Amino acid sequence: MAFIWVGGAYIHLDSGVYIDLAENLLKHHSFALSSLKPDFEVQSADVPYGPQIFRTPGYPVFIAAIKFLGMKSPYWIIFWQEIIYLLAVYIFFKYGLMLFDNGTARAGVIFLMLNPGGIAYPKLILSEILFLPFVFLGLFFSACI
């Protein structure tokens, strides 16, 4: 699991926060961090769970849903992110077919699949992977109009 964390720390600092938020959603039904002093929060010893006001709940809800279905390992999160990424690539291909010939659309998909960000981001616990399908769906539907 070296791609998620190295030496006991997550590669990206937000990864641990997303996991923590997802677990608190499941255990406490609260969109809050469990640490006593999270960044940008006002908490005290009397109120250990302060609301997380600087984040949107979409990605922690995604992680919580995976964990709720019994898939506790971070590998499951990465598995579903890879599926989402492949669906986004398929949408991009369909969008390419609307604008270009088959060969050009396939070339675009190959370049997208070889993009280092496309290879790396689905293997990290980051919210960016959920934005991509929506961007490509927006492109697809704008081409349909």
N, CA, C and O atoms as a GROMACS GRO file, in nm:
protein
  580
    1MET      N    1   0.080  -0.119   0.000
    1MET     CA    2   0.000   0.000   0.000
    1MET      C    3   0.085   0.125   0.000
    1MET      O    4   0.042   0.230   0.049
    2ALA      N    5   0.202   0.115  -0.054
    2ALA     CA    6   0.294   0.228  -0.055
    2ALA      C    7   0.238   0.346  -0.134
    2ALA      O    8   0.280   0.460  -0.112
    3PHE      N    9   0.144   0.320  -0.226
    3PHE     CA   10   0.089   0.430  -0.304
    3PHE      C   11  -0.009   0.514  -0.223
    3PHE      O   12  -0.040   0.626  -0.263
    4ILE      N   13  -0.059   0.463  -0.110
    4ILE     CA   14  -0.151   0.539  -0.024
    4ILE      C   15  -0.074   0.609   0.086
    4ILE      O   16  -0.096   0.728   0.110
    5TRP      N   17   0.014   0.538   0.153
    5TRP     CA   18   0.092   0.599   0.260
    5TRP      C   19   0.234   0.546   0.262
    5TRP      O   20   0.262   0.435   0.216
    6VAL      N   21   0.322   0.628   0.316
    6VAL     CA   22   0.463   0.593   0.326
    6VAL      C   23   0.505   0.619   0.470
    6VAL      O   24   0.484   0.729   0.521
    7GLY      N   25   0.564   0.522   0.534
    7GLY     CA   26   0.613   0.538   0.670
    7GLY      C   27   0.505   0.573   0.770
    7GLY      O   28   0.531   0.647   0.865
    8GLY      N   29   0.385   0.523   0.753
    8GLY     CA   30   0.276   0.547   0.847
    8GLY      C   31   0.201   0.676   0.824
    8GLY      O   32   0.106   0.705   0.896
    9ALA      N   33   0.241   0.756   0.724
    9ALA     CA   34   0.171   0.881   0.694
    9ALA      C   35   0.117   0.874   0.551
    9ALA      O   36   0.182   0.820   0.462
   10TYR      N   37   0.000   0.931   0.530
   10TYR     CA   38  -0.058   0.935   0.396
   10TYR      C   39   0.028   1.021   0.305
   10TYR      O   40   0.088   1.118   0.350
   11ILE      N   41   0.033   0.986   0.176
   11ILE     CA   42   0.108   1.064   0.079
   11ILE      C   43   0.050   1.206   0.073
   11ILE      O   44   0.126   1.303   0.069
   12HIS      N   45  -0.080   1.217   0.071
   12HIS     CA   46  -0.146   1.347   0.069
   12HIS      C   47  -0.215   1.367   0.203
   12HIS      O   48  -0.286   1.278   0.251
   13LEU      N   49  -0.194   1.482   0.265
   13LEU     CA   50  -0.246   1.506   0.400
   13LEU      C   51  -0.398   1.498   0.407
   13LEU      O   52  -0.451   1.459   0.511
   14ASP      N   53  -0.468   1.534   0.301
   14ASP     CA   54  -0.614   1.529   0.303
   14ASP      C   55  -0.668   1.386   0.308
   14ASP      O   56  -0.783   1.366   0.348
   15SER      N   57  -0.589   1.288   0.269
   15SER     CA   58  -0.636   1.150   0.266
   15SER      C   59  -0.682   1.104   0.404
   15SER      O   60  -0.791   1.047   0.416
   16GLY      N   61  -0.604   1.129   0.505
   16GLY     CA   62  -0.642   1.090   0.641
   16GLY      C   63  -0.765   1.164   0.689
   16GLY      O   64  -0.848   1.107   0.761
   17VAL      N   65  -0.779   1.289   0.649
   17VAL     CA   66  -0.896   1.368   0.687
   17VAL      C   67  -1.022   1.308   0.624
   17VAL      O   68  -1.124   1.297   0.690
   18TYR      N   69  -1.015   1.270   0.496
   18TYR     CA   70  -1.130   1.211   0.429
   18TYR      C   71  -1.171   1.079   0.495
   18TYR      O   72  -1.290   1.053   0.514
   19ILE      N   73  -1.073   0.997   0.530
   19ILE     CA   74  -1.103   0.870   0.599
   19ILE      C   75  -1.168   0.898   0.734
   19ILE      O   76  -1.267   0.834   0.771
   20ASP      N   77  -1.114   0.993   0.808
   20ASP     CA   78  -1.167   1.030   0.939
   20ASP      C   79  -1.310   1.082   0.928
   20ASP      O   80  -1.397   1.044   1.007
   21LEU      N   81  -1.335   1.168   0.830
   21LEU     CA   82  -1.470   1.220   0.811
   21LEU      C   83  -1.568   1.109   0.776
   21LEU      O   84  -1.681   1.107   0.825
   22ALA      N   85  -1.525   1.016   0.690
   22ALA     CA   86  -1.612   0.904   0.653
   22ALA      C   87  -1.644   0.816   0.773
   22ALA      O   88  -1.758   0.774   0.790
   23GLU      N   89  -1.544   0.789   0.855
   23GLU     CA   90  -1.569   0.706   0.974
   23GLU      C   91  -1.660   0.776   1.073
   23GLU      O   92  -1.743   0.711   1.137
   24ASN      N   93  -1.646   0.908   1.088
   24ASN     CA   94  -1.735   0.980   1.178
   24ASN      C   95  -1.877   0.989   1.122
   24ASN      O   96  -1.973   0.995   1.199
   25LEU      N   97  -1.890   0.991   0.991
   25LEU     CA   98  -2.024   0.986   0.933
   25LEU      C   99  -2.093   0.855   0.967
   25LEU      O  100  -2.212   0.852   0.998
   26LEU      N  101  -2.017   0.746   0.962
   26LEU     CA  102  -2.074   0.616   0.993
   26LEU      C  103  -2.100   0.597   1.142
   26LEU      O  104  -2.206   0.550   1.181
   27LYS      N  105  -2.003   0.632   1.225
   27LYS     CA  106  -2.014   0.605   1.369
   27LYS      C  107  -2.100   0.706   1.443
   27LYS      O  108  -2.180   0.668   1.528
   28HIS      N  109  -2.082   0.835   1.411
   28HIS     CA  110  -2.146   0.939   1.491
   28HIS      C  111  -2.252   1.018   1.413
   28HIS      O  112  -2.316   1.107   1.468
   29HIS      N  113  -2.270   0.984   1.284
   29HIS     CA  114  -2.365   1.054   1.198
   29HIS      C  115  -2.337   1.204   1.201
   29HIS      O  116  -2.429   1.286   1.207
   30SER      N  117  -2.209   1.238   1.197
   30SER     CA  118  -2.166   1.376   1.206
   30SER      C  119  -2.057   1.401   1.103
   30SER      O  120  -1.966   1.320   1.086
   31PHE      N  121  -2.068   1.513   1.035
   31PHE     CA  122  -1.965   1.553   0.938
   31PHE      C  123  -1.862   1.635   1.013
   31PHE      O  124  -1.858   1.758   1.003
   32ALA      N  125  -1.776   1.564   1.090
   32ALA     CA  126  -1.679   1.631   1.175
   32ALA      C  127  -1.554   1.545   1.185
   32ALA      O  128  -1.555   1.425   1.158
   33LEU      N  129  -1.446   1.611   1.224
   33LEU     CA  130  -1.321   1.541   1.249
   33LEU      C  131  -1.318   1.491   1.392
   33LEU      O  132  -1.385   1.547   1.479
   34SER      N  133  -1.241   1.387   1.418
   34SER     CA  134  -1.235   1.333   1.554
   34SER      C  135  -1.118   1.390   1.633
   34SER      O  136  -1.110   1.371   1.754
   35SER      N  137  -1.027   1.459   1.565
   35SER     CA  138  -0.914   1.513   1.640
   35SER      C  139  -0.960   1.632   1.723
   35SER      O  140  -1.058   1.699   1.690
   36LEU      N  141  -0.888   1.659   1.830
   36LEU     CA  142  -0.928   1.767   1.920
   36LEU      C  143  -0.901   1.905   1.860
   36LEU      O  144  -0.971   2.000   1.894
   37LYS      N  145  -0.803   1.917   1.773
   37LYS     CA  146  -0.771   2.048   1.716
   37LYS      C  147  -0.750   2.039   1.565
   37LYS      O  148  -0.637   2.057   1.519
   38PRO      N  149  -0.852   2.012   1.487
   38PRO     CA  150  -0.834   2.012   1.342
   38PRO      C  151  -0.815   2.155   1.291
   38PRO      O  152  -0.852   2.252   1.357
   39ASP      N  153  -0.758   2.165   1.173
   39ASP     CA  154  -0.736   2.297   1.114
   39ASP      C  155  -0.868   2.369   1.092
   39ASP      O  156  -0.968   2.307   1.059
   40PHE      N  157  -0.868   2.499   1.111
   40PHE     CA  158  -0.980   2.588   1.083
   40PHE      C  159  -1.104   2.560   1.168
   40PHE      O  160  -1.211   2.610   1.135
   41GLU      N  161  -1.093   2.484   1.273
   41GLU     CA  162  -1.210   2.451   1.353
   41GLU      C  163  -1.199   2.512   1.492
   41GLU      O  164  -1.089   2.532   1.543
   42VAL      N  165  -1.311   2.539   1.552
   42VAL     CA  166  -1.315   2.588   1.688
   42VAL      C  167  -1.374   2.476   1.772
   42VAL      O  168  -1.492   2.443   1.759
   43GLN      N  169  -1.291   2.416   1.857
   43GLN     CA  170  -1.337   2.306   1.941
   43GLN      C  171  -1.282   2.324   2.080
   43GLN      O  172  -1.190   2.402   2.105
   44SER      N  173  -1.339   2.248   2.170
   44SER     CA  174  -1.288   2.245   2.307
   44SER      C  175  -1.292   2.101   2.353
   44SER      O  176  -1.338   2.013   2.281
   45ALA      N  177  -1.244   2.078   2.475
   45ALA     CA  178  -1.247   1.942   2.529
   45ALA      C  179  -1.391   1.896   2.549
   45ALA      O  180  -1.418   1.776   2.546
   46ASP      N  181  -1.485   1.990   2.568
   46ASP     CA  182  -1.626   1.955   2.585
   46ASP      C  183  -1.692   1.916   2.454
   46ASP      O  184  -1.789   1.841   2.453
   47VAL      N  185  -1.640   1.968   2.343
   47VAL     CA  186  -1.698   1.942   2.211
   47VAL      C  187  -1.589   1.883   2.122
   47VAL      O  188  -1.526   1.955   2.045
   48PRO      N  189  -1.565   1.751   2.132
   48PRO     CA  190  -1.454   1.692   2.054
   48PRO      C  191  -1.482   1.682   1.905
   48PRO      O  192  -1.389   1.664   1.827
   49TYR      N  193  -1.608   1.692   1.863
   49TYR     CA  194  -1.641   1.679   1.722
   49TYR      C  195  -1.697   1.810   1.670
   49TYR      O  196  -1.815   1.839   1.688
   50GLY      N  197  -1.613   1.889   1.606
   50GLY     CA  198  -1.658   2.016   1.549
   50GLY      C  199  -1.697   1.996   1.405
   50GLY      O  200  -1.637   1.914   1.336
   51PRO      N  201  -1.795   2.068   1.357
   51PRO     CA  202  -1.837   2.052   1.217
   51PRO      C  203  -1.725   2.092   1.121
   51PRO      O  204  -1.648   2.184   1.149
   52GLN      N  205  -1.717   2.024   1.011
   52GLN     CA  206  -1.616   2.048   0.910
   52GLN      C  207  -1.679   2.144   0.807
   52GLN      O  208  -1.752   2.101   0.718
   53ILE      N  209  -1.650   2.272   0.820
   53ILE     CA  210  -1.719   2.370   0.739
   53ILE      C  211  -1.645   2.408   0.611
   53ILE      O  212  -1.703   2.476   0.526
   54PHE      N  213  -1.521   2.365   0.596
   54PHE     CA  214  -1.444   2.403   0.478
   54PHE      C  215  -1.432   2.290   0.377
   54PHE      O  216  -1.349   2.298   0.286
   55ARG      N  217  -1.511   2.187   0.390
   55ARG     CA  218  -1.508   2.075   0.295
   55ARG      C  219  -1.650   2.040   0.253
   55ARG      O  220  -1.745   2.056   0.330
   56THR      N  221  -1.663   1.991   0.132
   56THR     CA  222  -1.792   1.940   0.088
   56THR      C  223  -1.801   1.793   0.127
   56THR      O  224  -1.699   1.724   0.131
   57PRO      N  225  -1.920   1.744   0.156
   57PRO     CA  226  -1.932   1.607   0.207
   57PRO      C  227  -1.933   1.498   0.100
   57PRO      O  228  -1.938   1.380   0.135
   58GLY      N  229  -1.929   1.533  -0.026
   58GLY     CA  230  -1.944   1.432  -0.131
   58GLY      C  231  -1.844   1.318  -0.124
   58GLY      O  232  -1.884   1.202  -0.125
   59TYR      N  233  -1.716   1.349  -0.116
   59TYR     CA  234  -1.616   1.243  -0.116
   59TYR      C  235  -1.617   1.162   0.014
   59TYR      O  236  -1.607   1.040   0.007
   60PRO      N  237  -1.627   1.225   0.133
   60PRO     CA  238  -1.641   1.144   0.254
   60PRO      C  239  -1.766   1.055   0.253
   60PRO      O  240  -1.764   0.944   0.306
   61VAL      N  241  -1.875   1.103   0.193
   61VAL     CA  242  -1.996   1.020   0.181
   61VAL      C  243  -1.968   0.901   0.088
   61VAL      O  244  -2.014   0.790   0.115
   62PHE      N  245  -1.894   0.924  -0.019
   62PHE     CA  246  -1.853   0.816  -0.110
   62PHE      C  247  -1.774   0.709  -0.035
   62PHE      O  248  -1.801   0.589  -0.049
   63ILE      N  249  -1.677   0.752   0.045
   63ILE     CA  250  -1.596   0.658   0.124
   63ILE      C  251  -1.682   0.588   0.229
   63ILE      O  252  -1.670   0.467   0.249
   64ALA      N  253  -1.770   0.664   0.296
   64ALA     CA  254  -1.856   0.606   0.398
   64ALA      C  255  -1.950   0.502   0.336
   64ALA      O  256  -1.977   0.399   0.398
   65ALA      N  257  -2.000   0.527   0.216
   65ALA     CA  258  -2.089   0.431   0.150
   65ALA      C  259  -2.014   0.301   0.120
   65ALA      O  260  -2.070   0.192   0.138
   66ILE      N  261  -1.890   0.311   0.076
   66ILE     CA  262  -1.810   0.191   0.050
   66ILE      C  263  -1.789   0.113   0.179
   66ILE      O  264  -1.803  -0.009   0.182
   67LYS      N  265  -1.755   0.185   0.286
   67LYS     CA  266  -1.733   0.119   0.415
   67LYS      C  267  -1.864   0.061   0.470
   67LYS      O  268  -1.863  -0.046   0.531
   68PHE      N  269  -1.975   0.131   0.449
   68PHE     CA  270  -2.106   0.083   0.495
   68PHE      C  271  -2.142  -0.050   0.427
   68PHE      O  272  -2.206  -0.135   0.488
   69LEU      N  273  -2.101  -0.066   0.303
   69LEU     CA  274  -2.128  -0.190   0.229
   69LEU      C  275  -2.034  -0.304   0.266
   69LEU      O  276  -2.039  -0.411   0.206
   70GLY      N  277  -1.948  -0.281   0.366
   70GLY     CA  278  -1.861  -0.386   0.417
   70GLY      C  279  -1.723  -0.390   0.355
   70GLY      O  280  -1.645  -0.480   0.385
   71MET      N  281  -1.691  -0.295   0.272
   71MET     CA  282  -1.561  -0.290   0.207
   71MET      C  283  -1.472  -0.194   0.286
   71MET      O  284  -1.462  -0.076   0.251
   72LYS      N  285  -1.410  -0.243   0.391
   72LYS     CA  286  -1.337  -0.158   0.487
   72LYS      C  287  -1.197  -0.119   0.441
   72LYS      O  288  -1.147  -0.014   0.481
   73SER      N  289  -1.134  -0.199   0.360
   73SER     CA  290  -0.997  -0.175   0.319
   73SER      C  291  -0.987  -0.056   0.222
   73SER      O  292  -1.076  -0.037   0.140
   74PRO      N  293  -0.880   0.022   0.232
   74PRO     CA  294  -0.859   0.129   0.133
   74PRO      C  295  -0.847   0.076  -0.010
   74PRO      O  296  -0.869   0.151  -0.105
   75TYR      N  297  -0.814  -0.051  -0.026
   75TYR     CA  298  -0.809  -0.109  -0.161
   75TYR      C  299  -0.945  -0.102  -0.229
   75TYR      O  300  -0.951  -0.084  -0.351
   76TRP      N  301  -1.053  -0.115  -0.154
   76TRP     CA  302  -1.186  -0.106  -0.212
   76TRP      C  303  -1.215   0.035  -0.261
   76TRP      O  304  -1.278   0.052  -0.366
   77ILE      N  305  -1.171   0.135  -0.187
   77ILE     CA  306  -1.189   0.273  -0.231
   77ILE      C  307  -1.117   0.293  -0.364
   77ILE      O  308  -1.171   0.353  -0.457
   78ILE      N  309  -0.995   0.243  -0.370
   78ILE     CA  310  -0.916   0.257  -0.492
   78ILE      C  311  -0.979   0.178  -0.607
   78ILE      O  312  -0.979   0.225  -0.721
   79PHE      N  313  -1.032   0.060  -0.578
   79PHE     CA  314  -1.099  -0.020  -0.681
   79PHE      C  315  -1.215   0.059  -0.744
   79PHE      O  316  -1.225   0.068  -0.866
   80TRP      N  317  -1.301   0.116  -0.660
   80TRP     CA  318  -1.416   0.190  -0.711
   80TRP      C  319  -1.374   0.319  -0.779
   80TRP      O  320  -1.440   0.364  -0.873
   81GLN      N  321  -1.266   0.380  -0.734
   81GLN     CA  322  -1.215   0.498  -0.803
   81GLN      C  323  -1.164   0.462  -0.942
   81GLN      O  324  -1.183   0.539  -1.037
   82GLU      N  325  -1.101   0.347  -0.955
   82GLU     CA  326  -1.056   0.302  -1.088
   82GLU      C  327  -1.175   0.278  -1.180
   82GLU      O  328  -1.171   0.313  -1.298
   83ILE      N  329  -1.282   0.219  -1.127
   83ILE     CA  330  -1.404   0.198  -1.207
   83ILE      C  331  -1.460   0.333  -1.252
   83ILE      O  332  -1.496   0.349  -1.368
   84ILE      N  333  -1.468   0.429  -1.160
   84ILE     CA  334  -1.518   0.563  -1.194
   84ILE      C  335  -1.430   0.626  -1.301
   84ILE      O  336  -1.480   0.688  -1.395
   85TYR      N  337  -1.299   0.611  -1.287
   85TYR     CA  338  -1.208   0.668  -1.386
   85TYR      C  339  -1.229   0.603  -1.523
   85TYR      O  340  -1.230   0.673  -1.625
   86LEU      N  341  -1.245   0.472  -1.527
   86LEU     CA  342  -1.267   0.405  -1.655
   86LEU      C  343  -1.400   0.446  -1.718
   86LEU      O  344  -1.409   0.458  -1.840
   87LEU      N  345  -1.502   0.467  -1.636
   87LEU     CA  346  -1.630   0.518  -1.689
   87LEU      C  347  -1.613   0.659  -1.744
   87LEU      O  348  -1.672   0.694  -1.847
   88ALA      N  349  -1.532   0.740  -1.677
   88ALA     CA  350  -1.506   0.875  -1.726
   88ALA      C  351  -1.431   0.870  -1.860
   88ALA      O  352  -1.459   0.950  -1.949
   89VAL      N  353  -1.338   0.778  -1.874
   89VAL     CA  354  -1.266   0.763  -2.000
   89VAL      C  355  -1.362   0.720  -2.110
   89VAL      O  356  -1.351   0.766  -2.223
   90TYR      N  357  -1.456   0.631  -2.078
   90TYR     CA  358  -1.555   0.588  -2.176
   90TYR      C  359  -1.642   0.707  -2.221
   90TYR      O  360  -1.670   0.723  -2.340
   91ILE      N  361  -1.683   0.790  -2.126
   91ILE     CA  362  -1.762   0.909  -2.160
   91ILE      C  363  -1.679   1.001  -2.249
   91ILE      O  364  -1.731   1.058  -2.345
   92PHE      N  365  -1.551   1.016  -2.218
   92PHE     CA  366  -1.462   1.097  -2.300
   92PHE      C  367  -1.453   1.040  -2.442
   92PHE      O  368  -1.450   1.116  -2.539
   93PHE      N  369  -1.447   0.909  -2.454
   93PHE     CA  370  -1.442   0.845  -2.585
   93PHE      C  371  -1.569   0.873  -2.664
   93PHE      O  372  -1.564   0.906  -2.783
   94LYS      N  373  -1.684   0.860  -2.598
   94LYS     CA  374  -1.811   0.888  -2.666
   94LYS      C  375  -1.817   1.035  -2.710
   94LYS      O  376  -1.868   1.066  -2.817
   95TYR      N  377  -1.765   1.124  -2.627
   95TYR     CA  378  -1.759   1.265  -2.661
   95TYR      C  379  -1.668   1.285  -2.782
   95TYR      O  380  -1.701   1.361  -2.873
   96GLY      N  381  -1.553   1.217  -2.784
   96GLY     CA  382  -1.462   1.227  -2.896
   96GLY      C  383  -1.523   1.178  -3.025
   96GLY      O  384  -1.497   1.234  -3.131
   97LEU      N  385  -1.605   1.072  -3.018
   97LEU     CA  386  -1.670   1.021  -3.138
   97LEU      C  387  -1.771   1.120  -3.195
   97LEU      O  388  -1.798   1.119  -3.315
   98MET      N  389  -1.826   1.205  -3.108
   98MET     CA  390  -1.922   1.305  -3.156
   98MET      C  391  -1.852   1.416  -3.235
   98MET      O  392  -1.912   1.480  -3.321
   99LEU      N  393  -1.725   1.438  -3.206
   99LEU     CA  394  -1.653   1.549  -3.268
   99LEU      C  395  -1.553   1.506  -3.374
   99LEU      O  396  -1.525   1.581  -3.468
  100PHE      N  397  -1.499   1.386  -3.360
  100PHE     CA  398  -1.390   1.342  -3.448
  100PHE      C  399  -1.421   1.204  -3.505
  100PHE      O  400  -1.522   1.142  -3.471
  101ASP      N  401  -1.333   1.158  -3.592
  101ASP     CA  402  -1.347   1.022  -3.645
  101ASP      C  403  -1.302   0.922  -3.538
  101ASP      O  404  -1.247   0.960  -3.435
  102ASN      N  405  -1.325   0.794  -3.565
  102ASN     CA  406  -1.297   0.687  -3.470
  102ASN      C  407  -1.150   0.684  -3.429
  102ASN      O  408  -1.119   0.668  -3.311
  103GLY      N  409  -1.059   0.698  -3.524
  103GLY     CA  410  -0.916   0.690  -3.494
  103GLY      C  411  -0.870   0.805  -3.403
  103GLY      O  412  -0.792   0.783  -3.310
  104THR      N  413  -0.917   0.924  -3.429
  104THR     CA  414  -0.879   1.039  -3.346
  104THR      C  415  -0.936   1.025  -3.205
  104THR      O  416  -0.869   1.056  -3.107
  105ALA      N  417  -1.060   0.977  -3.196
  105ALA     CA  418  -1.121   0.956  -3.063
  105ALA      C  419  -1.044   0.850  -2.986
  105ALA      O  420  -1.022   0.865  -2.865
  106ARG      N  421  -1.003   0.744  -3.052
  106ARG     CA  422  -0.924   0.640  -2.985
  106ARG      C  423  -0.787   0.694  -2.941
  106ARG      O  424  -0.740   0.661  -2.832
  107ALA      N  425  -0.725   0.776  -3.024
  107ALA     CA  426  -0.596   0.834  -2.988
  107ALA      C  427  -0.611   0.923  -2.864
  107ALA      O  428  -0.526   0.922  -2.775
  108GLY      N  429  -0.719   1.000  -2.859
  108GLY     CA  430  -0.744   1.084  -2.741
  108GLY      C  431  -0.758   1.002  -2.615
  108GLY      O  432  -0.708   1.041  -2.509
  109VAL      N  433  -0.826   0.888  -2.625
  109VAL     CA  434  -0.844   0.801  -2.509
  109VAL      C  435  -0.710   0.739  -2.468
  109VAL      O  436  -0.682   0.726  -2.349
  110ILE      N  437  -0.629   0.701  -2.564
  110ILE     CA  438  -0.497   0.644  -2.531
  110ILE      C  439  -0.411   0.746  -2.458
  110ILE      O  440  -0.345   0.714  -2.360
  111PHE      N  441  -0.413   0.870  -2.507
  111PHE     CA  442  -0.336   0.974  -2.439
  111PHE      C  443  -0.392   1.001  -2.299
  111PHE      O  444  -0.316   1.026  -2.206
  112LEU      N  445  -0.522   0.995  -2.285
  112LEU     CA  446  -0.583   1.014  -2.153
  112LEU      C  447  -0.544   0.901  -2.058
  112LEU      O  448  -0.515   0.926  -1.941
  113MET      N  449  -0.542   0.779  -2.108
  113MET     CA  450  -0.505   0.664  -2.024
  113MET      C  451  -0.356   0.666  -1.987
  113MET      O  452  -0.318   0.612  -1.882
  114LEU      N  453  -0.273   0.725  -2.070
  114LEU     CA  454  -0.129   0.733  -2.041
  114LEU      C  455  -0.092   0.858  -1.962
  114LEU      O  456   0.024   0.874  -1.922
  115ASN      N  457  -0.188   0.945  -1.938
  115ASN     CA  458  -0.163   1.066  -1.860
  115ASN      C  459  -0.121   1.027  -1.718
  115ASN      O  460  -0.191   0.951  -1.653
  116PRO      N  461  -0.008   1.079  -1.670
  116PRO     CA  462   0.037   1.042  -1.534
  116PRO      C  463  -0.067   1.072  -1.426
  116PRO      O  464  -0.078   0.996  -1.330
  117GLY      N  465  -0.141   1.181  -1.440
  117GLY     CA  466  -0.246   1.210  -1.343
  117GLY      C  467  -0.356   1.106  -1.345
  117GLY      O  468  -0.408   1.068  -1.240
  118GLY      N  469  -0.392   1.059  -1.463
  118GLY     CA  470  -0.494   0.956  -1.475
  118GLY      C  471  -0.449   0.822  -1.419
  118GLY      O  472  -0.531   0.741  -1.376
  119ILE      N  473  -0.320   0.800  -1.420
  119ILE     CA  474  -0.266   0.677  -1.362
  119ILE      C  475  -0.255   0.691  -1.210
  119ILE      O  476  -0.283   0.595  -1.138
  120ALA      N  477  -0.216   0.807  -1.162
  120ALA     CA  478  -0.188   0.825  -1.019
  120ALA      C  479  -0.311   0.857  -0.935
  120ALA      O  480  -0.331   0.796  -0.830
  121TYR      N  481  -0.395   0.952  -0.979
  121TYR     CA  482  -0.504   0.999  -0.893
  121TYR      C  483  -0.602   0.891  -0.849
  121TYR      O  484  -0.645   0.893  -0.734
  122PRO      N  485  -0.641   0.797  -0.936
  122PRO     CA  486  -0.734   0.693  -0.886
  122PRO      C  487  -0.674   0.603  -0.778
  122PRO      O  488  -0.747   0.529  -0.712
  123LYS      N  489  -0.543   0.609  -0.761
  123LYS     CA  490  -0.478   0.524  -0.661
  123LYS      C  491  -0.449   0.599  -0.531
  123LYS      O  492  -0.382   0.547  -0.443
  124LEU      N  493  -0.501   0.720  -0.520
  124LEU     CA  494  -0.485   0.799  -0.399
  124LEU      C  495  -0.622   0.826  -0.338
  124LEU      O  496  -0.724   0.822  -0.407
  125ILE      N  497  -0.624   0.853  -0.210
  125ILE     CA  498  -0.750   0.887  -0.143
  125ILE      C  499  -0.766   1.038  -0.156
  125ILE      O  500  -0.732   1.113  -0.065
  126LEU      N  501  -0.817   1.082  -0.271
  126LEU     CA  502  -0.836   1.224  -0.299
  126LEU      C  503  -0.971   1.244  -0.368
  126LEU      O  504  -1.018   1.157  -0.441
  127SER      N  505  -1.030   1.358  -0.344
  127SER     CA  506  -1.163   1.383  -0.399
  127SER      C  507  -1.162   1.415  -0.548
  127SER      O  508  -1.267   1.413  -0.611
  128GLU      N  509  -1.046   1.443  -0.605
  128GLU     CA  510  -1.040   1.484  -0.744
  128GLU      C  511  -1.097   1.378  -0.839
  128GLU      O  512  -1.148   1.413  -0.946
  129ILE      N  513  -1.091   1.254  -0.803
  129ILE     CA  514  -1.138   1.148  -0.892
  129ILE      C  515  -1.288   1.159  -0.917
  129ILE      O  516  -1.335   1.115  -1.022
  130LEU      N  517  -1.363   1.215  -0.825
  130LEU     CA  518  -1.507   1.228  -0.843
  130LEU      C  519  -1.545   1.344  -0.935
  130LEU      O  520  -1.657   1.348  -0.984
  131PHE      N  521  -1.454   1.439  -0.958
  131PHE     CA  522  -1.484   1.553  -1.044
  131PHE      C  523  -1.478   1.516  -1.191
  131PHE      O  524  -1.554   1.570  -1.271
  132LEU      N  525  -1.389   1.428  -1.227
  132LEU     CA  526  -1.363   1.397  -1.367
  132LEU      C  527  -1.487   1.348  -1.443
  132LEU      O  528  -1.512   1.399  -1.552
  133PRO      N  529  -1.564   1.252  -1.391
  133PRO     CA  530  -1.683   1.211  -1.467
  133PRO      C  531  -1.781   1.325  -1.492
  133PRO      O  532  -1.844   1.331  -1.597
  134PHE      N  533  -1.793   1.416  -1.395
  134PHE     CA  534  -1.885   1.528  -1.413
  134PHE      C  535  -1.835   1.626  -1.518
  134PHE      O  536  -1.915   1.683  -1.593
  135VAL      N  537  -1.705   1.646  -1.524
  135VAL     CA  538  -1.648   1.732  -1.628
  135VAL      C  539  -1.674   1.671  -1.765
  135VAL      O  540  -1.716   1.740  -1.858
  136PHE      N  541  -1.648   1.541  -1.778
  136PHE     CA  542  -1.668   1.477  -1.908
  136PHE      C  543  -1.815   1.466  -1.945
  136PHE      O  544  -1.850   1.478  -2.062
  137LEU      N  545  -1.903   1.445  -1.846
  137LEU     CA  546  -2.046   1.446  -1.876
  137LEU      C  547  -2.092   1.584  -1.923
  137LEU      O  548  -2.175   1.595  -2.013
  138GLY      N  549  -2.036   1.689  -1.863
  138GLY     CA  550  -2.068   1.824  -1.908
  138GLY      C  551  -2.024   1.847  -2.052
  138GLY      O  552  -2.098   1.907  -2.130
  139LEU      N  553  -1.904   1.801  -2.087
  139LEU     CA  554  -1.857   1.813  -2.224
  139LEU      C  555  -1.946   1.734  -2.319
  139LEU      O  556  -1.982   1.781  -2.427
  140PHE      N  557  -1.981   1.612  -2.278
  140PHE     CA  558  -2.063   1.525  -2.362
  140PHE      C  559  -2.198   1.589  -2.389
  140PHE      O  560  -2.242   1.594  -2.504
  141PHE      N  561  -2.265   1.637  -2.285
  141PHE     CA  562  -2.398   1.695  -2.304
  141PHE      C  563  -2.392   1.829  -2.374
  141PHE      O  564  -2.488   1.866  -2.442
  142SER      N  565  -2.283   1.904  -2.360
  142SER     CA  566  -2.271   2.028  -2.435
  142SER      C  567  -2.253   2.000  -2.584
  142SER      O  568  -2.295   2.081  -2.667
  143ALA      N  569  -2.192   1.889  -2.618
  143ALA     CA  570  -2.178   1.851  -2.759
  143ALA      C  571  -2.309   1.800  -2.816
  143ALA      O  572  -2.331   1.806  -2.937
  144CYS      N  573  -2.397   1.749  -2.730
  144CYS     CA  574  -2.527   1.697  -2.776
  144CYS      C  575  -2.622   1.811  -2.813
  144CYS      O  576  -2.715   1.792  -2.892
  145ILE      N  577  -2.599   1.927  -2.756
  145ILE     CA  578  -2.693   2.038  -2.778
  145ILE      C  579  -2.670   2.105  -2.910
  145ILE      O  580  -2.740   2.200  -2.945
   0.00000   0.00000   0.00000
